[in-house]
Amino acid sequence: MNFPKNFLWGGAVAANQLEGAYLEDGKELNVTDVGIGIISQPDLKWNETTEKWEPSLDPDKVYLSHEGIDFYHRYKEDLELMAGMGFKAFRTSISWGRIFPKGDEKEPNEVGLKFYDDLFDEMHRLGMEPVITLSHYETPLHLLTEYGGWLSEKLIDFWMNYVTVIFNRYKGKVKYYMTFNEINNIFRMPFAAGGLLKIDPKDTSRPNADLSDKEIYQATHYIFVANAKTIKACHTIDPDAKIGCMLSLSSIATYPYSCNPDDVFGALQFQRKQKLFLDVMCKGQYPGYVKRIWREKQEEPFMREEELAQIRDNTVDYIAFSYYRSAVYKSDGSITVDTGGAAGIENPYLEGCSPKPWCWPIDPKGLRYVCNLLNDEYGLPLFIVENGIGLDETPDENGKIADDFRRKYVKDHLIQVNEAIKDGCDIMGYLYWGPIDVVSAGTGEMRKRYGFVYVDRFNDGTGSLERSKKDSYEWFKDVIATNGENLED
């Protein structure tokens, strides 16, 4: 095995999926507090009197994210479990609404800042580097209902106020930042992933019913400007810190169904939907293929020359990404996308898929393919910050979970990560998603369990929240202790 000595082994989670305490210590509602998973419609209703969207939580629904796994109160116990596996790094997010509850305040919430101070201090005490996402589907709801979220240019200033506070407060404590989690999901999940809400809708039957691609391109441009300004601020305030983009890049591993040029070029075009974000954040420029779309569909956003200069001059230090599965593109077939990536034609060359009910195709070599493509195209360090397998698991009569399937999944993917390193890819680390069971982002349930640590909580909201180790816990501990050498056994 060729894993570097300083390889960042660890795990990844998000504040909205495990912290809970959703209205505690000054925090107010964010985008993921008003829905059951990010792919569902948010529970908002149109108020005819105020002509605004307002939260409409259903008393008959169980919003598991409101309590999560109570990490907000149990983080020391959970970090001890992560340290027990020998984690070198632990990725989580700062919930924007804990720092600025509405998002547009001038002064931050000290209680929220203190929580993350304590959290990062505990990580350092246990020998783990904090890897911090600045926005992970946690935009304060008020910014959407009052301004339209990132549909408004005003969000740039609100965002910069937030991140400037963060960089100054945690200078020296956080070495690795990422700006917007999987922001390339903005077109298919504009409310949660993009933080967008049409505040002057023609159709009030459901939020964002008449949101156009032109509006999403405009919001995306504002986010790119904010990304560039954030990079500059980070480098100015804390020169020792590194800051990257974080994108969902499973869809980069989209293979043509055949050598039919329509399949080959169609797969390329589908990849470009993700590469747009890479090209802007890593190369500092809008690519020609999106300019053609803008011309032909009259969707070009309003852009100032000084904004394009900021984007050009402030590119990311590294590429962080998630990878779960590959897809196959057929020109006359259908291809859809969910939280795991693209879902196209079945690939007969893969061994199978993860167990039902989710059944994602398993393609470890696809991860090596993505790493090599990114390395060749962008020449930046790569950070695998999400890769894992969700299983429907129940402890046996002895309270144990023998998750051999998870061990095989992780092992097979890590072997391909090592191959990518041998290929010449500069890979900073591997953060498994998620090392402890958390609320699923996509479906808002607990049944889809990723963890090496089991959490006793269920879809109906019941459970003791007790933590217990699965069989994979000791195995992954040995992977880290041997720096991957045990993968050869």
C-alpha positions as CSV (number, residue, x, y, z in Angstrom):
1,M,0.0,0.0,0.0
2,N,1.1,3.5,-0.9
3,F,-0.9,5.7,1.5
4,P,1.2,8.7,2.6
5,K,2.4,8.9,6.2
6,N,0.3,12.1,6.7
7,F,-2.8,10.7,5.1
8,L,-5.9,12.1,6.8
9,W,-8.0,9.0,7.8
10,G,-11.3,9.8,9.4
11,G,-15.0,10.3,9.0
12,A,-17.5,12.9,7.9
13,V,-20.9,14.1,9.1
14,A,-23.0,17.3,8.9
15,A,-24.5,19.4,11.7
16,N,-28.1,19.2,10.4
17,Q,-28.0,15.4,10.4
18,L,-26.7,14.8,13.9
19,E,-26.5,17.8,16.2
20,G,-30.2,18.1,17.0
21,A,-31.0,21.0,19.4
22,Y,-32.6,22.7,16.4
23,L,-34.0,25.6,18.4
24,E,-31.6,25.6,21.3
25,D,-29.3,28.4,22.6
26,G,-30.6,31.0,20.1
27,K,-30.6,28.9,16.9
28,E,-33.5,29.5,14.6
29,L,-34.9,27.4,11.7
30,N,-32.8,26.6,8.7
31,V,-33.7,25.0,5.4
32,T,-33.4,21.4,6.6
33,D,-35.5,22.0,9.7
34,V,-38.7,22.4,7.6
35,G,-38.6,19.1,5.7
36,I,-38.3,15.3,5.9
37,G,-35.1,14.9,3.9
38,I,-33.7,17.3,1.3
39,I,-35.4,15.7,-1.7
40,S,-38.9,16.3,-0.3
41,Q,-40.9,19.5,-0.6
42,P,-40.3,21.9,2.3
43,D,-43.2,22.4,4.7
44,L,-43.9,26.0,3.9
45,K,-47.2,27.7,3.2
46,W,-48.0,30.9,1.4
47,N,-49.5,33.7,3.6
48,E,-51.8,35.7,1.4
49,T,-51.8,38.6,3.9
50,T,-48.1,39.1,4.3
51,E,-47.4,37.7,0.8
52,K,-44.6,35.6,2.1
53,W,-43.7,31.9,2.7
54,E,-43.8,30.8,6.3
55,P,-43.0,27.5,8.0
56,S,-45.8,25.1,8.4
57,L,-44.5,22.1,10.3
58,D,-46.9,19.2,10.4
59,P,-47.6,17.9,13.9
60,D,-48.2,14.4,12.5
61,K,-44.7,14.2,11.0
62,V,-41.6,13.1,12.7
63,Y,-38.8,15.5,11.9
64,L,-35.9,13.3,13.0
65,S,-33.3,16.1,12.2
66,H,-34.7,18.2,15.0
67,E,-33.2,15.9,17.5
68,G,-30.7,14.2,15.2
69,I,-28.6,11.9,17.4
70,D,-28.2,14.6,20.1
71,F,-24.6,15.2,19.1
72,Y,-25.0,18.8,20.4
73,H,-25.1,17.4,24.0
74,R,-23.2,14.1,23.4
75,Y,-20.3,15.3,21.2
76,K,-17.6,14.3,23.8
77,E,-18.9,10.8,23.9
78,D,-19.1,10.6,20.1
79,L,-15.7,12.1,19.5
80,E,-14.2,9.6,22.0
81,L,-15.6,6.8,19.8
82,M,-14.1,8.4,16.7
83,A,-10.7,8.8,18.4
84,G,-11.0,5.1,19.4
85,M,-10.7,4.2,15.7
86,G,-7.6,6.4,15.5
87,F,-9.2,9.2,13.4
88,K,-6.7,11.8,12.2
89,A,-9.5,14.1,10.9
90,F,-13.2,14.6,11.5
91,R,-15.4,16.5,9.1
92,T,-18.5,18.3,10.3
93,S,-20.2,21.6,9.4
94,I,-20.8,24.8,11.3
95,S,-24.6,25.5,11.4
96,W,-24.9,29.0,10.1
97,G,-28.0,29.5,12.1
98,R,-26.2,28.9,15.4
99,I,-23.9,31.8,14.6
100,F,-26.4,34.1,13.0
101,P,-29.8,32.8,13.8
102,K,-31.6,34.7,11.1
103,G,-28.6,35.2,8.9
104,D,-28.8,39.0,8.5
105,E,-27.8,40.1,12.0
106,K,-24.8,42.3,12.5
107,E,-23.5,40.6,15.6
108,P,-23.0,36.8,16.0
109,N,-24.6,34.6,18.7
110,E,-21.8,34.0,21.3
111,V,-23.4,30.8,22.6
112,G,-23.1,29.3,19.1
113,L,-19.5,30.3,18.7
114,K,-18.7,28.9,22.0
115,F,-20.2,25.5,21.1
116,Y,-17.8,25.2,18.1
117,D,-14.9,26.4,20.2
118,D,-15.5,23.6,22.6
119,L,-16.1,21.1,19.8
120,F,-12.8,21.9,18.0
121,D,-10.9,22.0,21.3
122,E,-12.1,18.5,22.0
123,M,-11.1,17.3,18.5
124,H,-7.6,18.6,19.0
125,R,-7.4,17.0,22.5
126,L,-8.2,13.7,20.9
127,G,-5.7,14.2,18.0
128,M,-8.1,14.9,15.2
129,E,-8.0,17.8,12.7
130,P,-11.3,19.6,12.3
131,V,-12.4,19.6,8.6
132,I,-15.1,22.2,8.4
133,T,-17.8,22.8,5.9
134,L,-19.1,26.4,6.1
135,S,-22.5,25.6,4.5
136,H,-23.9,22.1,4.5
137,Y,-27.6,22.5,3.6
138,E,-28.0,24.8,6.6
139,T,-28.9,28.2,5.2
140,P,-31.0,30.2,7.8
141,L,-34.7,30.0,6.7
142,H,-35.2,33.7,7.3
143,L,-32.8,34.5,4.5
144,L,-35.0,32.6,2.1
145,T,-38.4,33.8,3.2
146,E,-37.2,37.4,3.5
147,Y,-34.8,37.8,0.6
148,G,-35.2,34.7,-1.6
149,G,-31.9,33.2,-0.4
150,W,-29.2,33.2,-3.0
151,L,-31.6,34.6,-5.6
152,S,-30.7,37.9,-4.0
153,E,-27.3,39.5,-4.3
154,K,-27.7,40.7,-0.7
155,L,-26.8,37.1,0.4
156,I,-23.2,37.8,-0.5
157,D,-22.8,40.4,2.2
158,F,-24.6,38.3,4.8
159,W,-22.4,35.3,4.0
160,M,-19.2,37.3,4.1
161,N,-20.2,38.7,7.6
162,Y,-20.7,35.1,8.7
163,V,-17.4,33.6,7.3
164,T,-15.3,36.5,8.4
165,V,-16.5,35.9,12.0
166,I,-15.6,32.2,11.6
167,F,-12.1,32.7,10.2
168,N,-11.2,35.2,12.9
169,R,-12.7,33.2,15.7
170,Y,-11.2,29.8,14.8
171,K,-7.8,31.0,13.4
172,G,-5.3,28.4,14.3
173,K,-7.9,25.8,15.3
174,V,-9.2,24.9,11.8
175,K,-6.7,24.2,9.0
176,Y,-9.1,22.7,6.4
177,Y,-12.3,24.5,5.3
178,M,-14.8,23.9,2.5
179,T,-17.3,26.5,1.3
180,F,-20.6,25.1,0.0
181,N,-21.4,21.4,0.3
182,E,-22.3,19.7,-3.0
183,I,-23.4,23.1,-4.4
184,N,-23.6,21.4,-7.8
185,N,-26.9,19.9,-6.6
186,I,-28.5,23.4,-6.8
187,F,-30.4,22.7,-10.0
188,R,-32.2,19.6,-8.7
189,M,-32.5,20.6,-5.1
190,P,-32.6,24.4,-5.2
191,F,-34.3,24.9,-1.8
192,A,-32.1,22.8,0.5
193,A,-28.9,22.4,-1.5
194,G,-28.9,25.9,-3.0
195,G,-30.7,27.9,-0.4
196,L,-33.2,29.4,-3.0
197,L,-36.8,30.4,-2.6
198,K,-39.0,32.3,-5.0
199,I,-40.5,35.1,-2.9
200,D,-42.7,36.6,-5.6
201,P,-44.1,33.4,-7.1
202,K,-46.8,33.2,-9.7
203,D,-47.6,29.7,-8.5
204,T,-48.1,29.5,-4.7
205,S,-49.2,25.8,-4.7
206,R,-45.7,24.8,-3.7
207,P,-42.4,26.5,-3.0
208,N,-40.2,27.1,-6.1
209,A,-42.9,25.8,-8.5
210,D,-42.0,28.4,-11.1
211,L,-38.3,28.7,-10.4
212,S,-36.4,29.0,-13.8
213,D,-33.0,27.8,-14.9
214,K,-32.1,31.4,-15.6
215,E,-32.8,32.3,-12.0
216,I,-30.7,29.4,-10.8
217,Y,-27.8,30.4,-13.0
218,Q,-28.0,33.9,-11.5
219,A,-28.0,32.5,-7.9
220,T,-25.1,30.2,-8.8
221,H,-23.1,33.2,-10.0
222,Y,-23.7,35.0,-6.7
223,I,-22.5,31.8,-4.9
224,F,-19.4,31.7,-7.1
225,V,-18.7,35.3,-6.2
226,A,-19.2,34.5,-2.6
227,N,-16.9,31.5,-2.9
228,A,-14.1,33.7,-4.4
229,K,-14.5,36.3,-1.7
230,T,-14.4,33.6,1.0
231,I,-11.2,32.2,-0.4
232,K,-9.5,35.6,-0.3
233,A,-10.8,36.3,3.2
234,C,-9.6,32.9,4.5
235,H,-6.1,33.4,3.0
236,T,-5.9,36.9,4.4
237,I,-7.1,36.2,7.9
238,D,-5.5,32.8,8.3
239,P,-2.7,32.2,5.8
240,D,-2.0,28.7,7.2
241,A,-5.6,27.5,6.5
242,K,-6.5,25.7,3.3
243,I,-9.9,26.1,1.7
244,G,-11.6,23.9,-1.0
245,C,-14.8,23.4,-2.9
246,M,-17.0,20.4,-2.0
247,L,-18.9,18.8,-4.8
248,S,-20.9,15.7,-5.5
249,L,-18.8,14.0,-8.1
250,S,-20.2,10.5,-8.4
251,S,-21.7,11.7,-11.7
252,I,-18.2,12.2,-13.1
253,A,-18.1,8.4,-13.3
254,T,-20.8,8.3,-16.0
255,Y,-19.9,5.9,-18.7
256,P,-21.3,5.8,-22.2
257,Y,-23.5,2.8,-22.8
258,S,-21.8,2.0,-26.1
259,C,-19.3,3.4,-28.7
260,N,-22.3,5.1,-30.4
261,P,-21.1,8.7,-30.6
262,D,-24.5,9.8,-29.2
263,D,-23.8,7.8,-26.1
264,V,-20.2,9.0,-25.8
265,F,-21.0,12.6,-26.3
266,G,-24.1,12.4,-24.2
267,A,-22.1,11.1,-21.3
268,L,-19.6,14.0,-21.8
269,Q,-22.4,16.5,-21.7
270,F,-23.8,14.9,-18.6
271,Q,-20.4,15.1,-16.9
272,R,-20.2,18.8,-17.8
273,K,-23.2,19.5,-15.5
274,Q,-20.8,18.8,-12.6
275,K,-17.7,20.1,-14.3
276,L,-19.2,23.6,-14.6
277,F,-18.6,24.0,-10.9
278,L,-15.1,22.6,-11.0
279,D,-14.2,24.8,-13.9
280,V,-15.3,28.0,-12.2
281,M,-14.0,27.2,-8.7
282,C,-10.8,25.5,-9.8
283,K,-9.9,27.3,-13.0
284,G,-11.5,30.6,-12.3
285,Q,-13.5,30.9,-15.5
286,Y,-16.9,30.0,-17.0
287,P,-16.4,27.3,-19.7
288,G,-17.5,27.6,-23.3
289,Y,-20.1,24.9,-23.1
290,V,-22.2,26.8,-20.5
291,K,-21.9,30.0,-22.5
292,R,-23.5,28.2,-25.4
293,I,-26.4,27.1,-23.2
294,W,-26.8,30.7,-22.1
295,R,-26.8,32.0,-25.7
296,E,-29.3,29.5,-27.0
297,K,-31.7,29.5,-24.1
298,Q,-31.3,33.2,-23.1
299,E,-30.2,32.2,-19.6
300,E,-27.0,34.2,-19.2
301,P,-26.8,35.7,-15.6
302,F,-25.9,39.3,-15.0
303,M,-22.2,39.5,-14.2
304,R,-19.9,42.4,-13.5
305,E,-16.3,42.5,-14.8
306,E,-14.9,42.9,-11.3
307,E,-16.8,39.8,-10.2
308,L,-15.3,37.8,-13.0
309,A,-11.9,39.1,-11.9
310,Q,-12.5,38.0,-8.3
311,I,-13.5,34.5,-9.5
312,R,-10.4,34.3,-11.7
313,D,-8.0,35.4,-9.0
314,N,-9.4,33.4,-6.1
315,T,-9.6,29.7,-6.8
316,V,-9.7,26.8,-4.4
317,D,-6.7,25.1,-2.7
318,Y,-8.1,21.6,-3.1
319,I,-11.0,19.6,-4.4
320,A,-13.1,17.9,-1.8
321,F,-15.8,15.5,-3.1
322,S,-18.2,12.7,-2.5
323,Y,-18.3,9.5,-4.4
324,Y,-20.9,6.7,-3.9
325,R,-21.6,5.0,-7.3
326,S,-21.2,5.2,-11.1
327,A,-23.8,5.4,-13.8
328,V,-24.3,4.5,-17.5
329,Y,-25.6,7.0,-20.0
330,K,-27.7,5.8,-23.0
331,S,-28.8,8.5,-25.5
332,D,-32.3,7.0,-25.8
333,G,-32.6,6.0,-22.2
334,S,-33.4,8.0,-19.0
335,I,-31.0,9.2,-16.5
336,T,-31.9,10.6,-13.1
337,V,-30.0,11.9,-10.1
338,D,-30.5,11.5,-6.4
339,T,-28.4,12.1,-3.3
340,G,-25.9,9.3,-4.3
341,G,-25.3,10.5,-7.8
342,A,-26.6,9.6,-11.3
343,A,-28.9,6.6,-11.9
344,G,-28.9,5.5,-15.5
345,I,-28.9,2.2,-17.4
346,E,-27.9,-0.9,-15.4
347,N,-24.3,-1.7,-15.8
348,P,-23.9,-5.5,-16.5
349,Y,-20.2,-5.4,-15.7
350,L,-20.6,-4.6,-12.0
351,E,-21.0,-7.3,-9.4
352,G,-24.3,-5.9,-8.1
353,C,-25.7,-3.3,-5.8
354,S,-26.0,-2.5,-2.2
355,P,-28.7,-4.4,-0.4
356,K,-32.3,-3.3,-0.8
357,P,-34.2,-1.0,-0.4
358,W,-31.7,1.4,-1.9
359,C,-29.7,-0.8,-4.2
360,W,-27.0,1.6,-5.4
361,P,-24.6,0.0,-8.0
362,I,-21.2,-0.6,-6.4
363,D,-18.2,0.5,-8.5
364,P,-15.0,0.9,-6.5
365,K,-13.0,1.4,-9.7
366,G,-15.2,4.4,-10.5
367,L,-13.6,6.2,-7.6
368,R,-10.2,5.7,-9.1
369,Y,-11.6,6.9,-12.4
370,V,-12.9,10.1,-10.8
371,C,-9.6,10.7,-9.0
372,N,-7.6,10.4,-12.2
373,L,-9.9,12.6,-14.2
374,L,-9.8,15.3,-11.6
375,N,-6.0,15.0,-11.3
376,D,-5.5,15.2,-15.1
377,E,-7.9,18.1,-15.6
378,Y,-7.3,20.3,-12.6
379,G,-4.0,19.3,-11.0
380,L,-5.1,20.1,-7.5
381,P,-4.9,18.0,-4.3
382,L,-8.0,15.8,-3.8
383,F,-9.8,15.1,-0.6
384,I,-12.3,12.2,-0.5
385,V,-14.7,13.6,2.1
386,E,-17.7,11.3,1.5
387,N,-17.8,7.6,0.6
388,G,-19.8,5.0,2.4
389,I,-22.6,2.5,2.3
390,G,-26.1,2.8,4.0
391,L,-27.6,-0.5,5.2
392,D,-30.8,-1.4,7.0
393,E,-29.3,-2.9,10.2
394,T,-30.7,-4.4,13.4
395,P,-28.6,-5.7,16.3
396,D,-28.8,-9.5,16.8
397,E,-29.9,-11.2,20.1
398,N,-26.5,-10.4,21.5
399,G,-26.7,-6.7,20.5
400,K,-24.1,-7.1,17.8
401,I,-24.1,-6.0,14.1
402,A,-21.9,-8.1,11.8
403,D,-21.6,-5.6,8.9
404,D,-19.3,-7.6,6.6
405,F,-20.9,-6.0,3.6
406,R,-19.7,-2.6,4.8
407,R,-16.2,-3.8,5.4
408,K,-16.0,-5.2,1.9
409,Y,-17.4,-2.0,0.4
410,V,-14.9,0.2,2.2
411,K,-12.0,-2.2,1.6
412,D,-12.7,-2.4,-2.2
413,H,-12.9,1.4,-2.5
414,L,-9.8,2.0,-0.4
415,I,-7.8,-0.4,-2.6
416,Q,-8.8,1.8,-5.6
417,V,-7.9,5.0,-3.7
418,N,-4.5,3.5,-3.3
419,E,-4.3,2.6,-7.0
420,A,-5.1,6.3,-7.7
421,I,-2.3,7.4,-5.5
422,K,0.0,5.0,-7.4
423,D,-1.3,6.6,-10.6
424,G,0.1,9.9,-9.4
425,C,-3.0,11.5,-7.8
426,D,-2.3,13.7,-4.8
427,I,-5.0,12.5,-2.4
428,M,-5.0,14.3,1.0
429,G,-7.2,11.8,2.9
430,Y,-10.3,9.6,3.1
431,L,-13.2,10.6,5.3
432,Y,-15.9,7.8,5.5
433,W,-19.5,8.9,5.5
434,G,-20.7,8.7,8.1
435,P,-18.8,6.9,10.9
436,I,-21.8,7.1,13.3
437,D,-25.4,6.5,12.3
438,V,-27.0,9.9,11.5
439,V,-30.3,11.1,10.0
440,S,-30.3,10.4,6.2
441,A,-30.0,13.7,4.2
442,G,-32.0,12.4,1.3
443,T,-34.9,10.6,3.0
444,G,-34.8,12.0,6.5
445,E,-34.8,8.6,8.2
446,M,-32.6,6.6,10.6
447,R,-33.2,3.3,8.8
448,K,-30.4,4.0,6.3
449,R,-27.4,3.4,8.5
450,Y,-23.8,4.2,7.4
451,G,-22.0,4.1,10.7
452,F,-19.3,2.0,12.3
453,V,-21.2,3.0,15.4
454,Y,-24.8,2.1,15.8
455,V,-27.3,4.6,17.3
456,D,-30.5,3.3,18.9
457,R,-33.0,5.6,17.2
458,F,-35.7,4.7,14.7
459,N,-37.9,6.3,12.0
460,D,-40.8,6.9,14.4
461,G,-38.5,8.9,16.7
462,T,-38.2,6.3,19.4
463,G,-35.0,4.9,20.8
464,S,-32.6,5.3,23.7
465,L,-29.9,7.0,21.6
466,E,-27.4,4.6,23.1
467,R,-24.3,4.1,21.0
468,S,-22.7,0.7,20.3
469,K,-19.8,-0.5,18.1
470,K,-20.5,-2.6,15.0
471,D,-18.0,-5.2,13.9
472,S,-16.6,-2.9,11.3
473,Y,-15.4,-0.5,14.0
474,E,-12.4,-2.6,15.0
475,W,-11.6,-3.4,11.4
476,F,-11.5,0.3,10.4
477,K,-9.4,1.0,13.4
478,D,-6.9,-1.5,12.1
479,V,-6.9,0.0,8.6
480,I,-5.9,3.4,10.2
481,A,-3.4,1.8,12.6
482,T,-1.6,0.0,9.7
483,N,-2.0,3.0,7.3
484,G,-3.9,0.7,5.0
485,E,-1.5,-2.2,5.1
486,N,-4.2,-4.6,6.4
487,L,-6.1,-4.1,3.2
488,E,-3.7,-6.6,1.6
489,D,-4.7,-9.4,3.9
